[in-house]
Amino acid sequence: MPNAKNDVENTRRFLKSRLLTDRASFHGYEAERQNIHDLLERTAEHGESNSALLLGPRGVGKTTLVTSVLAELLAKETFYRNSLIVYLNGLIHIDDRLALKSATAQMNLENAVDGKVFGSFAENLAFLLECLKAGDRKKSKSVIFLLEEFDFFCSHHNQTLLYNLFDVAQSAQAPICVLGITARLDVIELLEKRVKSRFSHRQIFLLPNEDDFDGRLELFESLLKLPTEQELRKFDSTHPSIPDEALSNEEFTLLRNLFNPRQFTFGPKWVAQWNRHIEKLVENDEVQTVLQRMYDYDVLEGPFRILLFELVGELDEEKPNITVESIQLLGENYESDDKVKLLMGLSVLEMCLIIAMKHHSEIYDREPFNFEMILTRFGKWANSSSSMKGIERPVVLKAFEHLKQLEFIALATGGSLSKVQKEYQIHRLLLTNGQIHQAVQRMQLLPTEVSQWEQSSLV
C-alpha cells in the first residue's frame, strides 16, 4: 500500500510539473517553429541582421515556441558563444530608459557605460553594440532582442527604442535580431511611419486550428501518460542539456528549471497500468463528448493545460486514478453559466416575467420593451393559467424591478429617461434564449404549465 501511495503522489507531481514547466516541448506549428529557428541560428552563426513579429492569440504558445527553439539552440556551443539574448517585456519595461538600463545589464556592460554621458538614445545603443566587438577580427557578438508584449513598446514616446533597434537591424551596423511577440494582430498599424519603413515586415502567425479534435485527443493522451524507458531515451536525445554558461542572463527566466522527466522514478508495472487506464479514457465515448464540448468552447492549448492541472490536482490515495466522472464534473464546471445559476434562484413569478420577455424578444426580433408590454403578455397567459391568476399589479412591478437589480434587464441607452414613469421606461433583455431554456429545464418545483409556456409563445 505505501508503494501505491508513493506512485500516486509521484504521478501527481510529475504530471503537474509537465503541465506547468515543460516549455522546451512544443506541439504542432512545425513550419513556423522552423522559421524562428532558422532566423535565430543565422543571426548567431552567420551574423545576419533580422527583424520579425510572432503574432497569435493569448494561450496559443508563442512564448513556448520561442523558449523551445532557444532550449534547442543554446545546447550548441557555436550558438551560445556567438550570441547574447536580451529579454524585454512591455509590461515591465514601461519606458525606453528602463528598457535600455535592462539591456545594458543583460549585456554585462554596466561598467563600460558607468559615468559616460550620451547625447541621444541612438548614441547609447550604438556604444553598447560597439562594446561587443571582439578581437582583431572586429567580429561582433550577435544580439537577439526578444520583445514580449511588443504592442506596449509601440506606446513609448516617439517609439525611440523600436526605431533604433530596427535601424541597426536594417543597416547591418552590428548583427542583431529583433523578435517581437504580441497578441495584437494589427500591431503593424501602431508603428510610426519612420519605424515601419525600417521593419522587415516579416510576420509569423500562430493561429489555432479549429477543426483538429483528433489532435486534441492526442494532446490529452500525451500530457497524461507516463513515459516508458524508450520514451525517456528519446526525450534525452531531443532535449540536450543547456550548459550553465549559456544561462547567465538572470532576466530571461523561462529557460531555468525546465521540465526533466528523469527527476521522477516509476516502476514499469505502474507505468503500464496507468497508461492503459489513460488509453481507455481516451477511447471512452462520454470522455470524448466532454472533450469535444470543451474544444468547441476553446481550441487553445494553454487554457486546456490548466483544466488538466485541476484534474490532476484531485489525485490522492483515495482517488488514485482519473475517472470518467471526474472528467464529466470538470466539463460541467467549465460550461457552467453564472447567469443560469442566478435564474434558477428566481421566484416563479419572476421566471414568468423572464419568459414573457423571451417571447417578446422572439416575436419582435429583440426589440426593447417596457413594464406595461410585459405585464400585458404575462396577464394574457395568467388568465388561462390555473396557478398564476389574480396576482396584483404592484407585486408584478416589484418582481420586474428585482430583475433589473439582478441585471437580467437594463435600461435601453439613448434619450432622456429621467422624466419617464418607471412603468414606461424602455428596457433590453440581457439574456440569451439558451440561458433561459437551460434554467427552466433545471429549475426545481417549477409548475409544468410554466415550463410548457417557455417552449411555446402561444397562449
Phi and psi in degrees as a GROMACS rama.xvg file:
@    title "Ramachandran Plot"
@    xaxis  label "Phi"
@    yaxis  label "Psi"
@TYPE xy
-58.5918  -35.753  PRO-2
-62.2106  -43.2757  ASN-3
-61.5543  -40.9083  ALA-4
-62.7875  -44.2646  LYS-5
-63.9471  -39.5853  ASN-6
-61.2295  -45.2167  ASP-7
-63.8418  -43.8855  VAL-8
-65.1844  -43.21  GLU-9
-62.1806  -41.9947  ASN-10
-61.6146  -44.8704  THR-11
-61.3136  -46.2201  ARG-12
-63.7324  -41.5822  ARG-13
-62.4918  -48.9096  PHE-14
-66.8248  -38.9693  LEU-15
-62.9219  -43.2132  LYS-16
-62.9534  -42.334  SER-17
-63.6723  -43.9787  ARG-18
-66.3168  -31.2277  LEU-19
-97.6279  -35.9626  LEU-20
-117.359  3.07869  THR-21
-82.0263  72.7815  ASP-22
-89.9732  -8.8071  ARG-23
-87.7374  -13.2388  ALA-24
-99.2781  139.295  SER-25
-138.643  133.235  PHE-26
-101.595  131.527  HIS-27
75.6799  -171.274  GLY-28
50.7606  46.8296  TYR-29
-61.703  -44.8305  GLU-30
-63.182  -43.4075  ALA-31
-65.9563  -39.9913  GLU-32
-64.9033  -43.0658  ARG-33
-63.1465  -36.8651  GLN-34
-59.6795  -49.0796  ASN-35
-64.575  -42.5076  ILE-36
-57.6479  -49.8667  HIS-37
-63.3616  -39.4889  ASP-38
-59.9469  -50.0635  LEU-39
-70.363  -38.1875  LEU-40
-65.7308  -42.884  GLU-41
-63.6287  -37.0627  ARG-42
-63.5745  -44.917  THR-43
-74.3297  -43.3831  ALA-44
-94.4951  -25.3032  GLU-45
-116.058  -1.61675  HIS-46
69.9068  24.7724  GLY-47
-74.7572  147.179  GLU-48
-103.141  133.653  SER-49
-143.697  160.174  ASN-50
-141.495  143.538  SER-51
-156.628  159.818  ALA-52
-122.091  134.866  LEU-53
-107.348  114.785  LEU-54
-118.341  144.489  LEU-55
169.743  159.229  GLY-56
-64.2478  159.983  PRO-57
-62.8494  135.961  ARG-58
91.5769  -1.28114  GLY-59
-80.6501  -21.7122  VAL-60
113.608  30.7432  GLY-61
-66.4798  -51.1666  LYS-62
-66.3  -37.3795  THR-63
-63.4134  -39.5939  THR-64
-60.4752  -48.7938  LEU-65
-64.0638  -41.3808  VAL-66
-63.2161  -41.7913  THR-67
-66.1259  -37.1079  SER-68
-65.4058  -45.1743  VAL-69
-66.6826  -36.576  LEU-70
-60.925  -34.9329  ALA-71
-74.9302  -43.0804  GLU-72
-73.9279  -36.8694  LEU-73
-69.6331  -13.007  LEU-74
-73.9789  -16.4556  ALA-75
-91.3299  131.851  LYS-76
-65.1825  -36.4829  GLU-77
-63.0076  -26.7018  THR-78
-82.1545  -54.4764  PHE-79
-74.0067  -20.307  TYR-80
-80.0265  -23.0571  ARG-81
-102.054  1.36964  ASN-82
-140.966  156.778  SER-83
-123.392  140.205  LEU-84
-106.451  126.14  ILE-85
-115.019  117.576  VAL-86
-107.477  118.649  TYR-87
-122.728  137.38  LEU-88
-118.782  126.363  ASN-89
-60.6829  -25.15  GLY-90
-78.9918  -22.8903  LEU-91
-99.8974  -48.7046  ILE-92
-92.2622  84.9367  HIS-93
-83.3419  -7.78051  ILE-94
-144.665  170.296  ASP-95
-67.6483  -29.3977  ASP-96
-64.6294  -46.2606  ARG-97
-63.1126  -41.158  LEU-98
-63.0177  -43.2374  ALA-99
-69.0022  -37.4738  LEU-100
-61.8974  -43.8035  LYS-101
-66.779  -41.4805  SER-102
-61.6892  -40.3339  ALA-103
-61.2339  -44.0498  THR-104
-64.8112  -41.1244  ALA-105
-70.9999  -23.6562  GLN-106
-88.0076  -0.523351  MET-107
59.5748  42.0766  ASN-108
-117.513  20.2488  LEU-109
-60.4906  -39.2916  GLU-110
-66.1729  -36.768  ASN-111
-68.6887  -33.4151  ALA-112
-86.0729  -24.3123  VAL-113
-53.8073  123.873  ASP-114
86.7252  -11.5041  GLY-115
-81.2504  145.682  LYS-116
-113.689  126.821  VAL-117
-110.611  142.21  PHE-118
-72.2371  -30.1107  GLY-119
-151.599  168.713  SER-120
-60.6789  -41.8708  PHE-121
-61.4991  -40.9498  ALA-122
-61.9889  -43.1943  GLU-123
-61.0595  -47.0135  ASN-124
-66.3606  -41.3477  LEU-125
-61.1782  -39.9686  ALA-126
-62.8932  -42.9384  PHE-127
-59.2713  -46.3841  LEU-128
-68.8377  -33.3547  LEU-129
-65.7682  -36.2889  GLU-130
-62.6221  -24.6772  CYS-131
-82.7483  -7.44995  LEU-132
-69.8325  131.594  LYS-133
-121.909  142.079  ALA-134
67.512  -173.01  GLY-135
-75.8014  -23.2695  ASP-136
-74.4344  -3.91873  ARG-137
54.9442  33.2662  LYS-138
-92.1802  130.967  LYS-139
-94.7747  145.779  SER-140
-69.6706  138.913  LYS-141
-75.5818  142.446  SER-142
-117.248  127.592  VAL-143
-107.05  113.017  ILE-144
-94.3043  116.796  PHE-145
-101.937  115.927  LEU-146
-108.803  94.5657  LEU-147
-76.0091  148.18  GLU-148
53.4983  52.6748  GLU-149
-55.3996  -34.1358  PHE-150
-62.0236  -26.5417  ASP-151
-71.3964  -30.0248  PHE-152
-67.7529  -24.4106  PHE-153
-69.6008  -19.4638  CYS-154
-89.7003  -3.53147  SER-155
-67.02  154.253  HIS-156
-58.0275  122.074  HIS-157
60.5097  5.71246  ASN-158
50.4443  42.1205  GLN-159
-62.2881  -43.8573  THR-160
-60.6085  -49.6327  LEU-161
-63.9224  -40.8988  LEU-162
-58.5179  -48.2135  TYR-163
-70.7086  -38.0601  ASN-164
-64.3781  -48.0375  LEU-165
-66.2271  -33.5416  PHE-166
-65.4049  -43.7482  ASP-167
-64.8185  -41.9108  VAL-168
-63.8933  -39.0923  ALA-169
-74.8945  -39.4513  GLN-170
-87.671  -3.0233  SER-171
55.2784  39.7252  ALA-172
-67.0151  -35.8441  GLN-173
-149.449  149.547  ALA-174
-66.9727  116.928  PRO-175
-145.925  139.832  ILE-176
-122.69  124.939  CYS-177
-109.579  114.631  VAL-178
-117.831  111.106  LEU-179
-94.2382  138.983  GLY-180
-122.818  123.848  ILE-181
-154.401  155.728  THR-182
-93.6373  -5.96191  ALA-183
-88.4514  114.199  ARG-184
-73.5504  -19.7834  LEU-185
-99.903  23.9029  ASP-186
-62.6958  -27.5826  VAL-187
-58.4878  -34.8325  ILE-188
-68.3715  -17.7132  GLU-189
-83.214  -13.0286  LEU-190
-78.5602  140.536  LEU-191
-67.5228  160.921  GLU-192
-58.7156  -43.8245  LYS-193
-67.7776  -31.1932  ARG-194
-75.3608  -42.9953  VAL-195
-60.8312  -36.285  LYS-196
-69.527  -21.4095  SER-197
-97.1305  -7.54312  ARG-198
-84.6803  143.213  PHE-199
-73.4943  -12.2499  SER-200
61.1889  27.5952  HIS-201
-87.6235  109.601  ARG-202
-116.709  131.46  GLN-203
-116.32  118.158  ILE-204
-99.358  133.229  PHE-205
-109.99  98.3175  LEU-206
-110.949  134.088  LEU-207
-66.2877  143.549  PRO-208
-84.6267  118.146  ASN-209
-92.5272  -1.31937  GLU-210
-133.975  46.7416  ASP-211
-124.861  61.2309  ASP-212
-67.0479  -31.2167  PHE-213
-61.1832  -37.8136  ASP-214
-64.0143  -37.109  GLY-215
-65.2213  -40.377  ARG-216
-64.0223  -41.5921  LEU-217
-63.2585  -39.8313  GLU-218
-63.6781  -44.9504  LEU-219
-55.7652  -45.3115  PHE-220
-68.4932  -45.3719  GLU-221
-68.8569  -32.5153  SER-222
-75.2457  -28.0292  LEU-223
-99.8076  -12.2337  LEU-224
-79.4349  151.968  LYS-225
-90.6443  148.579  LEU-226
-80.0294  138.347  PRO-227
-83.0271  170.244  THR-228
-60.1788  -37.7092  GLU-229
-64.3882  -42.2997  GLN-230
-67.0573  -34.4543  GLU-231
-64.7061  -41.084  LEU-232
-63.6924  -38.7742  ARG-233
-64.996  -40.346  LYS-234
-61.2506  -43.1601  PHE-235
-61.5976  -37.1894  ASP-236
-74.8302  -32.5244  SER-237
-91.2452  -13.507  THR-238
-124.636  72.5523  HIS-239
-63.0208  149.745  PRO-240
-72.7328  145.944  SER-241
-92.6994  125.802  ILE-242
-63.7715  149.935  PRO-243
-59.7572  -33.1813  ASP-244
-58.9649  -32.3201  GLU-245
-79.9279  -10.4729  ALA-246
-108.644  33.7501  LEU-247
-74.818  -19.2084  SER-248
-75.1358  112.052  ASN-249
-76.9978  -21.0682  GLU-250
-75.1288  -34.0776  GLU-251
-90.2606  85.8033  PHE-252
-86.1242  -9.48605  THR-253
-62.9206  -25.3941  LEU-254
-90.7398  -1.08537  LEU-255
-87.5355  152.057  ARG-256
50.4259  45.954  ASN-257
-69.9489  155.408  LEU-258
-63.2321  129.993  PHE-259
-132.143  107.05  ASN-260
-65.7284  -16.3314  PRO-261
-69.6202  -14.3508  ARG-262
-73.1283  -12.6275  GLN-263
-115.958  140.335  PHE-264
-121.752  135.988  THR-265
-133.471  149.241  PHE-266
-74.0019  142.886  GLY-267
-58.5743  -31.304  PRO-268
-65.6783  -44.6463  LYS-269
-64.8157  -41.3426  TRP-270
-60.5376  -45.6992  VAL-271
-64.2088  -41.4422  ALA-272
-65.0187  -47.0699  GLN-273
-62.6878  -45.5905  TRP-274
-66.0132  -35.91  ASN-275
-62.8661  -40.0896  ARG-276
-64.4754  -42.0608  HIS-277
-65.3925  -38.8888  ILE-278
-62.4091  -39.406  GLU-279
-65.2401  -39.8151  LYS-280
-60.6976  -43.6441  LEU-281
-63.7571  -34.0229  VAL-282
-81.4886  -13.8726  GLU-283
-68.89  129.941  ASN-284
-63.0898  -40.1097  ASP-285
-65.2247  -40.5362  GLU-286
-64.5301  -42.4522  VAL-287
-62.0822  -36.9724  GLN-288
-63.1841  -45.0177  THR-289
-63.2689  -45.911  VAL-290
-65.7654  -35.21  LEU-291
-64.6142  -41.7579  GLN-292
-64.938  -41.1074  ARG-293
-62.6855  -40.7903  MET-294
-65.5903  -35.347  TYR-295
-64.1313  -34.5316  ASP-296
-74.686  -46.0694  TYR-297
-148.868  119.731  ASP-298
-93.2139  -2.56666  VAL-299
-77.4507  147.746  LEU-300
-78.0656  -35.4859  GLU-301
-55.9836  -56.2668  GLY-302
-61.9162  -32.0731  PRO-303
-65.3627  -39.1254  PHE-304
-61.6288  -38.5806  ARG-305
-67.2167  -37.1481  ILE-306
-63.6496  -42.8337  LEU-307
-64.9151  -32.8654  LEU-308
-61.2524  -41.5063  PHE-309
-60.007  -42.0435  GLU-310
-64.2312  -44.0433  LEU-311
-69.8489  -33.2365  VAL-312
-62.0713  -18.7059  GLY-313
-84.5101  -8.5173  GLU-314
-68.1747  130.796  LEU-315
-156.047  -170.151  ASP-316
-61.4815  -36.8266  GLU-317
-78.1629  -30.1675  GLU-318
-121.412  76.2527  LYS-319
-75.6412  -8.78583  PRO-320
-129.157  154.853  ASN-321
-78.9292  124.172  ILE-322
-105.798  164.607  THR-323
-61.2113  -40.0542  VAL-324
-62.8772  -41.1682  GLU-325
-66.5626  -34.4149  SER-326
-69.3867  -39.4242  ILE-327
-64.7769  -40.2666  GLN-328
-63.7379  -40.9164  LEU-329
-61.005  -41.6396  LEU-330
-63.5831  -41.4241  GLY-331
-63.9137  -44.464  GLU-332
-64.4723  -35.5237  ASN-333
-66.8486  -39.1433  TYR-334
-88.4485  -11.1278  GLU-335
-60.5465  139.173  SER-336
-112.155  122.63  ASP-337
-61.8596  -34.2551  ASP-338
-67.6466  -36.0402  LYS-339
-63.6849  -40.8709  VAL-340
-64.2771  -39.5239  LYS-341
-64.5859  -41.9924  LEU-342
-60.6493  -37.5663  LEU-343
-66.8069  -16.5321  MET-344
-93.086  3.4472  GLY-345
-76.9507  160.369  LEU-346
-75.994  166.962  SER-347
-61.6647  -41.0682  VAL-348
-62.1282  -45.2421  LEU-349
-63.6374  -38.2074  GLU-350
-65.4215  -37.4205  MET-351
-62.0856  -39.6235  CYS-352
-66.0022  -39.3613  LEU-353
-61.5919  -42.2874  ILE-354
-64.8621  -39.8828  ILE-355
-61.2068  -40.5151  ALA-356
-65.2014  -39.3781  MET-357
-60.3803  -47.1778  LYS-358
-64.9651  -37.8719  HIS-359
-60.9663  -44.0068  HIS-360
-64.2421  -38.9978  SER-361
-65.9165  -45.776  GLU-362
-70.3045  -42.4952  ILE-363
-103.78  20.6173  TYR-364
56.7044  54.7003  ASP-365
56.2701  32.8512  ARG-366
-69.349  150.087  GLU-367
-67.5321  166.531  PRO-368
-145.047  165.429  PHE-369
-121.68  177.509  ASN-370
-60.0375  -39.9152  PHE-371
-61.8416  -41.2632  GLU-372
-61.8665  -44.7431  MET-373
-69.0719  -38.1913  ILE-374
-62.9393  -41.6911  LEU-375
-62.1997  -46.0393  THR-376
-63.6758  -43.5435  ARG-377
-64.9427  -40.7787  PHE-378
-61.5819  -40.2224  GLY-379
-57.6052  -46.6239  LYS-380
-71.2875  -39.738  TRP-381
-63.3984  -33.5006  ALA-382
-64.2265  -31.0262  ASN-383
-93.207  -0.552464  SER-384
-93.6134  152.756  SER-385
-88.8606  -28.3632  SER-386
-102.679  -16.0713  SER-387
-112.774  18.4488  MET-388
-74.4598  152.854  LYS-389
72.3167  23.5871  GLY-390
-83.1057  129.58  ILE-391
-76.2425  153.081  GLU-392
-57.8521  -46.2619  ARG-393
-59.9482  -33.4393  PRO-394
-67.1983  -42.1376  VAL-395
-66.2582  -39.5737  VAL-396
-62.9312  -41.1775  LEU-397
-61.6715  -42.1947  LYS-398
-64.2115  -39.8256  ALA-399
-61.8117  -42.5157  PHE-400
-67.7412  -33.2814  GLU-401
-65.983  -37.948  HIS-402
-63.7792  -33.605  LEU-403
-68.9946  -39.8953  LYS-404
-64.461  -35.7361  GLN-405
-78.2352  -2.70789  LEU-406
65.0888  33.5529  GLU-407
-82.5047  -25.9332  PHE-408
-129.872  156.218  ILE-409
-144.24  153.372  ALA-410
-61.9166  134.116  LEU-411
-69.7  136.381  ALA-412
-76.3818  162.178  THR-413
94.9969  137.308  GLY-414
79.7255  161.62  GLY-415
-88.7156  116.312  SER-416
-102.022  -5.41509  LEU-417
-65.9263  -30.5689  SER-418
-89.6634  -5.73717  LYS-419
-87.8258  138.433  VAL-420
-60.7808  146.801  GLN-421
-63.0121  -26.4897  LYS-422
-67.7543  -20.8374  GLU-423
-111.694  4.23713  TYR-424
-69.569  139.265  GLN-425
-84.2553  131.42  ILE-426
-123.938  161.511  HIS-427
-121.839  148.647  ARG-428
-85.6934  130.639  LEU-429
-103.258  21.7689  LEU-430
-120.751  155.258  LEU-431
-93.4134  159.035  THR-432
-60.7487  -34.1465  ASN-433
-64.7558  -40.6468  GLY-434
-63.2171  -42.5407  GLN-435
-65.6361  -44.1465  ILE-436
-61.8914  -42.2583  HIS-437
-62.5274  -43.6301  GLN-438
-65.4246  -41.0313  ALA-439
-64.0462  -40.734  VAL-440
-64.1809  -37.0807  GLN-441
-90.289  -16.5709  ARG-442
-70.475  127.985  MET-443
-84.9834  153.838  GLN-444
59.7318  25.8237  LEU-445
-89.2227  127.955  LEU-446
-54.6293  143.072  PRO-447
-59.3506  -38.2402  THR-448
-64.6737  -29.1337  GLU-449
-69.7673  -45.728  VAL-450
-66.6227  -30.8157  SER-451
-70.2525  -38.495  GLN-452
-64.1428  -34.6243  TRP-453
-61.533  -33.5267  GLU-454
-82.2506  -20.1497  GLN-455
-141.073  131.145  SER-456
-82.7896  -5.35543  SER-457
-73.9092  133.22  LEU-458
